[in-house]
Amino acid sequence: MERGVWCLGIVISLTLLISNAAALEISEIMYNPSTDMGDDSDLEWVELYNDGDVTINLTNFTINRKPFEDTEISPGEYILIARELIDGPDADEDSFEAYYGNNDAVWGSYGEDYTVVDSSAELKNTEDTINLTDGVINIIIHYLDDYGGDGNGKSICLFNNSWQECSATPGWENAAGAEGELEEPEEADGPTAGELNLSVYLDSEIYLNQIYTQLFRIEIEDKPNCTVKDNVTVAYRITADSSTIKEDRFAREIGCSAYSSTGEFTPLHSGNYSLCGEVVSSTLNQTTATVCQDFSVIDASQVFCNLSLNISTNKTRTYQEGESIKFTSNLNEETFPYFIEYWIEDLFGLVYKAKINTTNTNQKSWQTKIEEEDRILLIKSRVYPTCLDSNVTDNFAEEMFFVLDEISSGTNNLTGSSTLTIEELNLGSDNQAEWGSQFTAKIKVYKGDESKYSVQLWAEKKGKKVSPITKFNVYDKYKEYVLTLPLQLDSNCNNKIDDGDAVLVLEGLGLRDEDEFTIEGINIDLCDNEARSGSGNSQGKKSSTAVSYQVVELPASVNSGGVLRVKVQLVGDYSEHDYNIWSYLYRGSKCYSCLEGKAERESNLQQVQLQENEVKTVEFLMKLDQIKN
């Protein structure tokens, strides 16, 4: 009974979606910008418009197979699909928003709300097809360079159901040049030129109890203007063992081609079938001979399979409040029909994104929205296959991620200039070290708009290095690294180097910083060990520093039942390694971040890959139990 109610809810939601999406339209296209404007593909865009009175959710829509983010388009609102602008010094001067402006500047002067969606539009300059669909609704536009807007700085606009060249007005009502209005399209005289072809679009193998609505493909070859619609009516018949299973007809408006909503068939029995169709009328005054194709219906529930599911995201684990997380439910195979149920909840089952069913593995998105402090959330996904799955234990997947209420200090300081500083030498009040001794230095490196990544630390005296070089790499731009690094002075057991003033040198990213200290005396124990082992002076040898790590952010206190945020910084050695790292809070033998014993201590395990000498920060958020004194 519960399953029946659930299915009825899906049918109701789908019906509302069809009704509301009828007002959605592609209203303007910039397919070939002027060469004076900048890079072609970066300045291409497609404008959508909601001509209705109901907000439309675009979450399940794709445009040319590229998914939208968690986006809604309100009545009277425009949405622009273009390449995303990277803010700050890395911004491409030819990018969409760099040319037209952004939400807080030029766009506002147009007087309309708008949204820019990054779908990386890449449109062909001579002709192309744009397909906006959610699998049920299909808005298909086929444009030609004959429409205008071909490299002259203008776009093409939809006006009275016809496409014409117009002045580019992204995010605003369509207009053409100084007059501000488009010409009425001329009515076509006589029948439209072009040859009408009908072919079977249905696959040769389909599956039991599935709804198929794409039975045929209708194409009008050599049609000079695809915006002019022709009406085509097709009669079709489905037979099995010489018996007619279904006989029906459908009518479609066709530009140049179509295959959606071309008949419908839901097979109720497995076996061999035949599909035949014929054009019985059209505004082209053409009919075609009957086309037929045999096909088979397979009962997938009798076929063994082994589906497995996992979830991948566009980032590692940490997101800021208001940022969109993009995720994909990945299947090991998609041979048989299936549906995937996915949702987002916190560790205690509080739902942040309600359950949604999908029949594809396209990337989905959700804009983070939390009302309190940092949250630990889970994307959960479960696949329901129609085939006979031999192992259902891997049909469920989940992925943990963190939403941070406040932007972490130093990670979003988008400035262009790099800096590096020696903050402190751990040498005591006299700022003095012995030959052969080891000490630490606290250093701070900020990488801005810089392609270099290597940073080195060493000690020198009168221009000659007196320690091995400690090397590390910083790859991420606009990120600050605060490190405490070890340094060991050469033993100088043979007294070839005089005591006195020395310099600690930090160099990299085209910058250099120095800090003076004093070397005096020799570590006798170290020299004795060297003499016994015959190792000699270590000067000039390559450091064999192992992977090191340190906690760089840990609050002094946290409330019972609160969220503990910890940052750990890792520094790689002289080769590439993969590591597993996890965190938990404990007192005695009891874990206080294991959800009252419901989770393992390794439940927040992260896999980290460190390149040679790479520095990487790993962040953990731990939900604490109620701790009793």
C-alpha positions as CSV (number, residue, x, y, z in Angstrom):
1,M,0.0,0.0,0.0
2,E,2.8,2.4,0.9
3,R,4.5,1.8,-2.4
4,G,1.3,2.5,-4.3
5,V,0.9,5.9,-2.6
6,W,4.5,6.7,-3.3
7,C,4.1,5.9,-7.1
8,L,0.9,8.1,-7.2
9,G,2.9,11.0,-5.8
10,I,5.4,10.7,-8.6
11,V,2.7,10.8,-11.2
12,I,1.2,14.0,-9.7
13,S,4.6,15.7,-9.5
14,L,5.3,14.9,-13.1
15,T,2.0,16.2,-14.3
16,L,2.6,19.5,-12.6
17,L,6.1,19.7,-14.1
18,I,4.7,19.4,-17.6
19,S,2.1,22.0,-17.0
20,N,4.5,24.6,-15.5
21,A,7.4,24.0,-18.0
22,A,5.1,24.8,-20.9
23,A,6.0,28.5,-20.4
24,L,9.7,27.9,-20.5
25,E,11.4,29.0,-23.8
26,I,14.8,29.6,-25.4
27,S,14.5,33.3,-26.2
28,E,17.9,34.5,-27.5
29,I,21.1,32.9,-28.7
30,M,24.6,34.3,-29.1
31,Y,26.2,31.6,-31.2
32,N,29.1,33.4,-33.0
33,P,30.3,36.6,-31.2
34,S,32.3,39.2,-33.1
35,T,36.0,38.6,-33.2
36,D,36.3,42.1,-31.8
37,M,34.6,41.0,-28.6
38,G,37.1,38.3,-27.6
39,D,37.2,34.5,-27.4
40,D,34.4,32.9,-29.3
41,S,33.4,30.1,-27.0
42,D,33.8,32.2,-23.8
43,L,31.3,34.8,-25.1
44,E,28.7,32.4,-26.4
45,W,25.5,32.2,-24.4
46,V,21.9,31.0,-24.5
47,E,19.0,32.9,-22.8
48,L,16.0,31.2,-21.2
49,Y,12.8,33.0,-20.3
50,N,9.9,32.0,-18.1
51,D,6.8,33.4,-19.9
52,G,4.4,31.9,-17.4
53,D,3.1,32.7,-13.9
54,V,4.6,29.8,-12.0
55,T,8.2,29.2,-10.9
56,I,9.9,26.3,-12.8
57,N,12.6,24.1,-11.2
58,L,15.4,23.3,-13.6
59,T,17.2,20.8,-11.4
60,N,16.4,17.8,-13.6
61,F,16.9,19.6,-16.9
62,T,19.9,19.4,-19.2
63,I,20.9,21.6,-22.1
64,N,22.8,19.6,-24.7
65,R,23.3,17.0,-22.0
66,K,25.0,19.4,-19.6
67,P,23.1,19.6,-16.2
68,F,21.9,22.7,-14.4
69,E,22.7,23.4,-10.9
70,D,19.9,23.5,-8.3
71,T,18.2,26.3,-10.2
72,E,14.8,27.8,-10.4
73,I,13.5,30.4,-12.9
74,S,10.7,32.7,-11.6
75,P,7.9,34.1,-13.7
76,G,9.3,36.9,-16.0
77,E,12.9,35.9,-15.1
78,Y,15.8,35.3,-17.5
79,I,18.5,32.8,-17.1
80,L,21.7,32.9,-19.1
81,I,23.8,29.8,-19.9
82,A,27.4,30.8,-20.4
83,R,30.9,30.0,-19.2
84,E,31.6,30.7,-15.6
85,L,33.7,33.7,-14.7
86,I,36.7,33.0,-12.3
87,D,36.8,36.0,-10.0
88,G,40.1,37.6,-9.1
89,P,43.4,37.8,-10.9
90,D,42.8,34.5,-12.7
91,A,39.7,35.9,-14.5
92,D,39.9,35.5,-18.3
93,E,39.7,39.0,-19.8
94,D,37.6,37.5,-22.7
95,S,35.1,35.7,-20.3
96,F,31.4,36.2,-20.4
97,E,31.0,38.3,-17.3
98,A,34.3,40.2,-17.9
99,Y,32.8,41.5,-21.1
100,Y,29.2,42.1,-20.2
101,G,29.6,42.9,-16.5
102,N,28.3,41.0,-13.4
103,N,25.3,40.7,-11.2
104,D,26.3,43.8,-9.2
105,A,27.2,46.1,-12.1
106,V,26.2,46.2,-15.7
107,W,23.6,43.5,-15.5
108,G,21.6,45.5,-13.0
109,S,21.2,48.4,-15.4
110,Y,19.0,46.2,-17.6
111,G,16.4,46.3,-14.9
112,E,15.7,42.5,-14.7
113,D,16.6,39.7,-12.4
114,Y,18.8,37.1,-14.0
115,T,21.1,34.2,-13.2
116,V,24.2,33.1,-15.0
117,V,24.5,29.3,-15.1
118,D,27.8,27.6,-16.0
119,S,27.1,25.0,-18.6
120,S,30.1,25.7,-20.8
121,A,28.1,26.4,-23.9
122,E,30.0,25.5,-27.1
123,L,27.9,26.4,-30.1
124,K,28.8,25.8,-33.8
125,N,29.1,28.9,-36.0
126,T,27.3,27.7,-39.1
127,E,24.4,25.6,-37.6
128,D,23.7,23.7,-34.5
129,T,20.9,22.2,-32.4
130,I,20.1,23.2,-28.8
131,N,18.1,20.6,-26.8
132,L,16.7,21.7,-23.4
133,T,15.0,18.7,-21.8
134,D,14.2,17.0,-18.5
135,G,13.5,13.7,-20.3
136,V,9.8,14.6,-20.7
137,I,9.8,18.2,-21.8
138,N,11.9,18.7,-25.0
139,I,12.6,22.2,-26.3
140,I,14.7,21.8,-29.4
141,I,16.0,24.8,-31.4
142,H,17.9,24.2,-34.7
143,Y,19.5,27.5,-35.9
144,L,21.4,28.4,-39.1
145,D,23.8,31.2,-39.8
146,D,21.3,32.4,-42.4
147,Y,19.3,33.8,-39.5
148,G,22.0,36.5,-38.9
149,G,24.1,37.2,-35.9
150,D,27.1,35.5,-37.6
151,G,30.2,37.2,-36.2
152,N,28.8,40.7,-36.3
153,G,28.3,41.3,-32.6
154,K,24.6,40.6,-32.8
155,S,22.5,37.6,-31.6
156,I,19.4,35.9,-32.8
157,C,16.1,36.4,-31.0
158,L,12.8,34.6,-30.9
159,F,10.0,37.0,-32.0
160,N,6.5,35.8,-32.8
161,N,7.8,32.2,-33.0
162,S,10.5,33.1,-35.6
163,W,14.2,33.6,-35.2
164,Q,15.8,36.8,-36.5
165,E,19.0,38.8,-36.0
166,C,18.8,41.3,-33.2
167,S,20.9,43.5,-30.9
168,A,22.3,41.4,-28.0
169,T,20.1,42.0,-24.9
170,P,21.1,39.2,-22.5
171,G,18.8,39.3,-19.5
172,W,16.4,41.7,-21.1
173,E,13.5,41.8,-23.5
174,N,14.4,41.1,-27.1
175,A,15.1,44.1,-29.3
176,A,16.6,44.9,-32.7
177,G,18.9,47.9,-33.2
178,A,18.0,51.5,-32.8
179,E,14.3,51.0,-33.5
180,G,14.0,48.6,-30.6
181,E,11.6,46.1,-32.2
182,L,11.9,43.2,-34.6
183,E,10.3,42.9,-38.0
184,E,7.3,40.6,-38.3
185,P,8.4,37.4,-40.1
186,E,7.2,37.0,-43.6
187,E,4.8,34.2,-44.2
188,A,6.0,31.4,-46.4
189,D,4.4,31.2,-49.8
190,G,3.3,27.7,-50.8
191,P,4.5,24.4,-49.4
192,T,7.9,24.3,-47.6
193,A,10.7,22.8,-49.6
194,G,12.5,19.7,-48.4
195,E,12.2,15.9,-48.5
196,L,10.3,14.2,-45.7
197,N,11.8,11.0,-44.3
198,L,10.5,8.6,-41.6
199,S,12.6,6.0,-39.8
200,V,12.2,3.7,-36.8
201,Y,14.0,5.2,-33.7
202,L,13.1,2.5,-31.2
203,D,16.0,0.2,-30.2
204,S,16.1,-3.4,-31.4
205,E,15.9,-4.6,-27.8
206,I,13.6,-3.0,-25.2
207,Y,12.5,-4.0,-21.7
208,L,9.3,-5.2,-20.1
209,N,6.9,-2.7,-18.3
210,Q,8.9,0.4,-19.5
211,I,7.3,3.4,-21.2
212,Y,8.7,4.2,-24.6
213,T,7.7,7.5,-26.2
214,Q,10.4,7.8,-29.0
215,L,9.3,5.3,-31.6
216,F,10.2,7.2,-34.8
217,R,12.5,9.8,-36.2
218,I,11.0,12.4,-38.6
219,E,13.4,14.4,-40.7
220,I,12.9,17.0,-43.4
221,E,16.1,17.1,-45.5
222,D,17.3,20.3,-47.3
223,K,14.8,22.5,-45.6
224,P,15.9,26.1,-46.0
225,N,14.3,27.5,-42.8
226,C,14.0,25.2,-39.8
227,T,12.1,27.8,-37.7
228,V,9.1,27.4,-40.0
229,K,7.0,24.5,-38.6
230,D,5.4,21.7,-40.7
231,N,2.7,19.4,-39.4
232,V,3.2,15.7,-39.9
233,T,0.8,12.9,-38.9
234,V,2.0,9.3,-38.6
235,A,-0.1,6.2,-38.2
236,Y,1.7,3.2,-36.7
237,R,1.0,-0.4,-35.7
238,I,2.7,-2.9,-33.4
239,T,2.2,-6.6,-34.0
240,A,3.3,-9.9,-32.4
241,D,2.8,-13.3,-34.0
242,S,0.6,-11.6,-36.8
243,S,-1.7,-10.2,-34.1
244,T,-2.1,-6.4,-33.7
245,I,-1.0,-5.3,-30.2
246,K,-1.5,-1.6,-30.7
247,E,-2.7,0.7,-33.5
248,D,-2.6,4.5,-33.1
249,R,-1.4,7.7,-34.7
250,F,0.2,10.9,-33.6
251,A,0.7,14.4,-35.0
252,R,3.9,16.5,-34.6
253,E,5.1,20.0,-35.5
254,I,8.4,19.6,-37.1
255,G,11.2,22.1,-37.8
256,C,13.8,20.0,-39.4
257,S,13.8,16.8,-37.3
258,A,12.2,15.3,-34.2
259,Y,12.0,12.0,-32.4
260,S,10.5,12.8,-29.0
261,S,6.7,12.2,-28.5
262,T,6.5,10.1,-31.6
263,G,4.1,7.4,-30.4
264,E,4.0,5.4,-27.2
265,F,4.4,1.8,-26.2
266,T,4.5,0.0,-22.9
267,P,5.3,-3.8,-23.5
268,L,3.5,-6.1,-21.1
269,H,4.8,-9.4,-22.4
270,S,8.3,-10.5,-23.5
271,G,8.8,-11.8,-27.0
272,N,9.3,-10.7,-30.6
273,Y,7.4,-7.7,-32.1
274,S,7.3,-5.6,-35.2
275,L,6.7,-1.8,-35.5
276,C,5.5,-0.2,-38.7
277,G,4.7,3.4,-39.4
278,E,3.5,5.6,-42.3
279,V,3.1,9.3,-42.9
280,V,-0.6,9.8,-43.7
281,S,-0.6,13.6,-44.0
282,S,1.8,16.6,-43.9
283,T,1.9,20.3,-44.8
284,L,4.7,19.3,-47.3
285,N,2.1,17.3,-49.2
286,Q,4.3,14.3,-49.1
287,T,3.8,10.8,-47.8
288,T,6.3,8.0,-47.5
289,A,6.2,4.2,-47.9
290,T,5.7,2.2,-44.8
291,V,8.8,1.7,-42.6
292,C,9.0,-1.4,-40.4
293,Q,11.5,-2.8,-37.9
294,D,11.5,-6.0,-35.7
295,F,12.4,-5.7,-32.1
296,S,12.5,-7.9,-29.0
297,V,11.0,-7.3,-25.5
298,I,13.1,-8.7,-22.7
299,D,12.0,-9.4,-19.1
300,A,14.9,-7.9,-17.2
301,S,13.7,-9.4,-13.9
302,Q,14.8,-12.8,-15.3
303,V,18.3,-11.7,-16.3
304,F,21.1,-11.8,-13.7
305,C,23.2,-8.7,-13.2
306,N,25.4,-7.2,-10.5
307,L,25.0,-3.4,-10.2
308,S,27.2,-1.4,-7.8
309,L,26.9,2.3,-6.9
310,N,29.2,5.0,-5.7
311,I,29.1,8.8,-5.4
312,S,31.6,11.3,-6.6
313,T,31.6,15.1,-5.9
314,N,33.2,18.1,-7.6
315,K,35.4,18.9,-4.5
316,T,37.0,16.9,-1.7
317,R,34.8,17.4,1.3
318,T,34.5,21.0,2.4
319,Y,32.0,23.6,1.1
320,Q,31.2,27.1,2.2
321,E,27.6,28.1,3.0
322,G,25.8,29.1,-0.2
323,E,28.2,27.1,-2.4
324,S,26.8,24.5,-4.8
325,I,27.9,20.9,-4.3
326,K,27.8,18.9,-7.6
327,F,27.6,15.1,-7.3
328,T,27.2,12.1,-9.5
329,S,25.7,8.7,-8.7
330,N,28.0,6.3,-10.7
331,L,26.9,2.9,-11.8
332,N,29.2,0.1,-13.0
333,E,26.8,-0.6,-15.8
334,E,23.6,0.8,-17.3
335,T,22.5,-2.0,-19.6
336,F,19.1,-2.5,-17.9
337,P,16.5,0.0,-16.8
338,Y,16.8,1.4,-13.3
339,F,16.0,4.3,-11.1
340,I,18.2,6.0,-8.5
341,E,16.8,7.5,-5.4
342,Y,19.0,10.2,-3.8
343,W,18.7,12.7,-1.0
344,I,20.8,14.7,1.5
345,E,20.6,14.5,5.3
346,D,22.7,15.1,8.4
347,L,24.2,12.5,10.8
348,F,20.9,12.3,12.7
349,G,18.6,11.8,9.8
350,L,17.4,15.4,9.4
351,V,16.7,15.8,5.7
352,Y,18.2,18.8,3.9
353,K,17.3,17.7,0.3
354,A,14.2,15.6,-0.1
355,K,14.3,12.2,-1.9
356,I,14.2,12.5,-5.6
357,N,14.1,9.7,-8.2
358,T,16.1,9.9,-11.4
359,T,16.5,7.5,-14.3
360,N,20.0,8.7,-15.4
361,T,23.4,9.3,-13.9
362,N,23.8,12.9,-14.9
363,Q,25.5,15.2,-12.5
364,K,23.1,16.7,-9.9
365,S,23.7,19.7,-7.7
366,W,22.5,21.2,-4.4
367,Q,23.1,24.7,-3.1
368,T,24.2,24.4,0.5
369,K,21.8,26.0,2.9
370,I,22.4,25.7,6.7
371,E,20.7,27.7,9.4
372,E,23.2,27.1,12.1
373,E,27.0,26.6,12.6
374,D,29.1,24.1,10.6
375,R,27.3,21.0,9.6
376,I,28.3,17.5,8.6
377,L,26.0,16.2,5.8
378,L,25.7,13.0,3.8
379,I,24.6,12.5,0.2
380,K,22.8,9.2,0.1
381,S,21.9,7.3,-3.0
382,R,20.2,3.9,-3.7
383,V,19.7,2.2,-7.1
384,Y,16.7,0.0,-7.9
385,P,17.5,-2.2,-10.9
386,T,14.9,-4.0,-13.0
387,C,17.3,-6.9,-13.5
388,L,17.9,-9.7,-11.0
389,D,20.8,-8.3,-9.0
390,S,23.0,-11.0,-7.5
391,N,24.4,-8.7,-4.8
392,V,22.2,-5.9,-3.4
393,T,24.7,-5.0,-0.6
394,D,26.5,-2.5,-3.0
395,N,23.3,-0.9,-4.3
396,F,23.6,1.9,-1.6
397,A,26.2,4.6,-1.4
398,E,26.8,7.7,0.7
399,E,29.4,10.5,0.7
400,M,30.1,12.8,3.6
401,F,30.9,16.5,3.2
402,F,31.1,19.5,5.4
403,V,29.4,22.9,5.2
404,L,31.2,25.7,6.9
405,D,29.3,28.7,8.1
406,E,32.3,31.0,8.1
407,I,35.0,31.4,5.5
408,S,38.3,30.1,6.8
409,S,40.9,32.7,7.3
410,G,43.5,32.9,4.6
411,T,41.9,30.5,2.1
412,N,39.9,33.0,0.2
413,N,42.2,36.0,0.3
414,L,42.0,36.5,-3.5
415,T,45.0,38.8,-4.0
416,G,47.5,38.5,-6.8
417,S,50.8,38.9,-4.9
418,S,52.6,36.1,-3.2
419,T,54.4,36.5,0.1
420,L,56.7,34.4,2.3
421,T,57.9,35.2,5.8
422,I,60.0,33.5,8.4
423,E,57.8,34.1,11.4
424,E,59.9,32.6,14.3
425,L,63.0,30.6,15.1
426,N,62.6,28.1,17.9
427,L,66.1,28.8,19.4
428,G,65.3,30.3,22.8
429,S,66.0,33.8,24.1
430,D,69.7,33.8,23.0
431,N,68.8,33.0,19.4
432,Q,71.7,30.6,19.3
433,A,72.3,27.0,18.0
434,E,75.1,24.4,18.2
435,W,76.7,22.8,15.1
436,G,74.8,19.5,14.4
437,S,71.8,20.6,16.4
438,Q,68.2,20.5,15.1
439,F,65.6,23.3,15.6
440,T,62.4,24.4,14.0
441,A,61.3,27.5,12.2
442,K,57.7,28.7,11.8
443,I,57.2,30.1,8.3
444,K,54.2,31.5,6.4
445,V,53.7,31.3,2.7
446,Y,50.9,32.8,0.7
447,K,50.6,31.8,-2.9
448,G,48.8,34.3,-5.1
449,D,48.7,34.6,-8.9
450,E,51.9,32.6,-9.4
451,S,52.8,29.5,-11.5
452,K,55.9,28.7,-9.5
453,Y,55.4,26.3,-6.6
454,S,58.7,25.2,-5.1
455,V,59.8,26.7,-1.7
456,Q,63.1,26.0,0.0
457,L,64.5,26.5,3.5
458,W,68.2,26.3,4.6
459,A,70.9,27.9,6.8
460,E,74.0,29.5,5.4
461,K,77.1,31.3,6.6
462,K,79.0,33.8,4.5
463,G,77.0,32.5,1.4
464,K,77.8,28.8,2.0
465,K,75.1,26.4,2.9
466,V,75.5,24.9,6.4
467,S,72.5,22.6,6.5
468,P,70.6,20.3,4.1
469,I,67.8,22.0,2.1
470,T,64.3,21.5,3.3
471,K,62.1,21.7,0.2
472,F,58.3,21.7,-0.1
473,N,55.8,22.5,-2.9
474,V,52.6,24.7,-2.8
475,Y,50.3,24.1,-5.7
476,D,47.0,25.9,-4.8
477,K,46.7,29.5,-5.8
478,Y,45.3,32.1,-3.3
479,K,46.0,29.9,-0.3
480,E,48.1,30.6,2.8
481,Y,50.3,27.9,4.3
482,V,51.6,28.2,7.9
483,L,54.2,25.5,8.6
484,T,56.7,24.6,11.4
485,L,59.6,22.9,9.6
486,P,62.7,21.1,11.1
487,L,66.2,22.1,10.1
488,Q,69.5,20.4,11.2
489,L,72.8,22.2,11.0
490,D,75.9,20.4,9.6
491,S,77.9,18.7,12.4
492,N,81.2,20.6,11.6
493,C,83.1,18.0,13.6
494,N,86.3,18.9,11.8
495,N,86.0,22.6,12.8
496,K,86.5,23.8,9.2
497,I,83.7,26.4,9.7
498,D,84.1,29.2,12.2
499,D,81.4,30.0,14.8
500,G,79.5,33.2,14.5
501,D,76.6,34.8,12.7
502,A,74.5,32.7,10.3
503,V,71.4,33.3,8.2
504,L,68.2,31.2,7.8
505,V,67.0,31.6,4.2
506,L,63.5,31.0,2.9
507,E,63.2,31.2,-0.9
508,G,60.6,30.5,-3.5
509,L,57.9,32.0,-5.7
510,G,60.5,34.5,-6.9
511,L,60.8,35.8,-3.3
512,R,63.3,35.5,-0.4
513,D,63.3,36.2,3.3
514,E,66.1,35.9,5.8
515,D,66.5,35.8,9.6
516,E,69.8,36.0,11.5
517,F,70.9,33.7,14.3
518,T,74.2,32.6,15.9
519,I,76.0,29.3,15.7
520,E,78.4,28.5,18.5
521,G,79.8,25.2,19.9
522,I,79.7,21.7,18.6
523,N,77.4,18.8,19.5
524,I,80.0,16.4,20.9
525,D,77.6,13.5,21.1
526,L,76.8,13.8,17.4
527,C,80.5,13.9,16.5
528,D,81.2,10.8,18.6
529,N,78.4,9.0,16.8
530,E,79.7,10.0,13.4
531,A,83.3,8.9,14.3
532,R,82.0,5.5,15.5
533,S,79.8,4.9,12.4
534,G,82.3,6.4,10.0
535,S,79.6,8.5,8.4
536,G,81.6,11.6,8.2
537,N,80.3,15.1,7.7
538,S,76.7,15.3,6.5
539,Q,77.2,18.5,4.6
540,G,75.9,18.3,1.1
541,K,73.8,15.1,1.6
542,K,70.3,15.1,0.4
543,S,67.8,15.3,3.3
544,S,65.7,12.1,3.8
545,T,63.0,13.9,5.6
546,A,60.0,11.6,6.1
547,V,56.4,12.7,5.7
548,S,55.5,15.1,8.5
549,Y,52.2,16.4,9.8
550,Q,51.0,18.9,12.4
551,V,47.7,20.1,13.7
552,V,47.4,23.8,12.5
553,E,44.0,24.6,13.8
554,L,42.4,23.3,16.9
555,P,40.0,25.2,19.1
556,A,40.9,25.7,22.8
557,S,37.5,24.5,23.8
558,V,34.3,23.1,22.3
559,N,30.8,22.6,23.8
560,S,29.5,19.1,24.5
561,G,27.4,18.0,21.6
562,G,28.9,20.7,19.3
563,V,31.1,20.4,16.2
564,L,34.8,20.2,16.5
565,R,36.8,21.6,13.5
566,V,40.4,20.4,13.2
567,K,42.9,21.2,10.4
568,V,46.0,19.0,9.8
569,Q,48.8,20.0,7.5
570,L,50.8,17.3,5.7
571,V,54.3,17.8,4.1
572,G,55.4,15.1,1.7
573,D,58.8,13.5,1.3
574,Y,60.8,12.8,-1.8
575,S,58.4,10.6,-3.6
576,E,54.6,10.3,-4.2
577,H,52.5,8.4,-1.7
578,D,48.8,7.7,-0.9
579,Y,47.6,8.0,2.7
580,N,44.5,7.3,4.7
581,I,43.9,9.8,7.5
582,W,41.1,10.0,10.0
583,S,40.3,11.7,13.3
584,Y,38.2,11.1,16.4
585,L,37.9,12.4,19.9
586,Y,38.4,10.1,22.9
587,R,38.9,10.0,26.6
588,G,40.3,6.9,28.1
589,S,38.9,4.0,25.9
590,K,35.7,5.8,25.0
591,C,35.2,7.6,21.6
592,Y,33.2,10.8,22.0
593,S,32.8,11.5,18.2
594,C,31.4,8.1,17.2
595,L,27.7,9.0,17.3
596,E,27.1,7.3,20.7
597,G,28.9,4.2,19.4
598,K,26.9,4.0,16.2
599,A,29.9,5.0,14.0
600,E,33.4,3.6,13.7
601,R,36.4,5.7,14.7
602,E,37.5,5.7,11.0
603,S,34.1,6.8,9.7
604,N,35.5,10.2,8.6
605,L,38.5,8.6,6.8
606,Q,39.9,10.7,3.9
607,Q,42.2,9.4,1.2
608,V,45.1,11.9,0.5
609,Q,47.6,11.8,-2.3
610,L,50.9,13.7,-1.6
611,Q,53.2,14.5,-4.5
612,E,56.9,15.0,-3.9
613,N,57.4,17.6,-1.2
614,E,53.8,18.7,-1.5
615,V,52.0,20.6,1.3
616,K,48.4,19.8,1.8
617,T,45.8,20.7,4.4
618,V,43.2,18.2,5.5
619,E,40.1,19.4,7.4
620,F,37.9,17.3,9.7
621,L,34.6,18.2,11.3
622,M,33.5,15.9,14.2
623,K,30.1,16.0,15.7
624,L,30.6,15.4,19.4
625,D,28.5,13.3,21.7
626,Q,27.0,14.7,24.9
627,I,29.9,14.3,27.3
628,K,29.2,13.9,31.0
629,N,31.7,14.9,33.6
